[in-house]
């Protein structure tokens, strides 16, 4: 088996690289690099069990030492704009049908009409009043009366 272990290492490296290209999470890249360590140790004549240990130890070391800083660098340039549910929190809206702790409807600033309910401890809100989205629970906006600014 020792004489053909390099083929196993090459197949593992290829599989790990392909999976990494699909996931882009750097886990399988670290496993691929660990497998390169196993391949190199095999080319220098190490027995298969030592190759396996070298590959595993190198992979674990890379996962816990190199991967976290690399992820931080990769995610640093991400888009800071809020999206999806995060973009709705804090958004203003107008009550369309009376909002109670059980239900109601609001039209948000983006033009969407949402099922809504009042935040805990908030009285019913009548149509025409302005509200602010406090949170989103499933497909329901939890709202509170908007703060009025004094001029």
PENOR-V219366 format. One record per backbone hydrogen bond with DSSP energy under -1.0 kcal/mol. CO is the residue of the C=O (numbers start at 1). NH is the residue of the N-H. Records with the same first field share a line. If there is no record, write none. Layout:
CO=NH / NH
//
This chain:
1=4
4=8
5=9
6=10
7=11
8=12
9=13
10=14
11=15
12=16
13=17
14=18
15=19
16=20
17=21
18=22
19=23
20=24
26=30
27=31
28=32
29=33
30=34
31=35
32=36
33=37
34=38
35=39
36=40
37=41
38=42
39=43
40=44
41=46
42=45
47=51
48=52
49=53
50=54
51=55
52=56
53=57
54=58
55=59
56=60
57=61
58=62
59=63
60=64
61=65
62=66 / 67
66=70
67=71
68=72
69=73
70=74
71=75
75=78
83=86
85=88 / 89
88=91
91=133
92=109
93=131
94=107
95=128
97=105
99=125
100=118
103=100
104=116
105=96 / 97
106=114
107=94
108=111
112=108
114=106
115=141
117=143
119=122
125=99
126=129
129=95
130=146
131=93
132=144
133=90
135=142
137=140
140=137
141=117
142=134 / 135
143=119
144=132
//
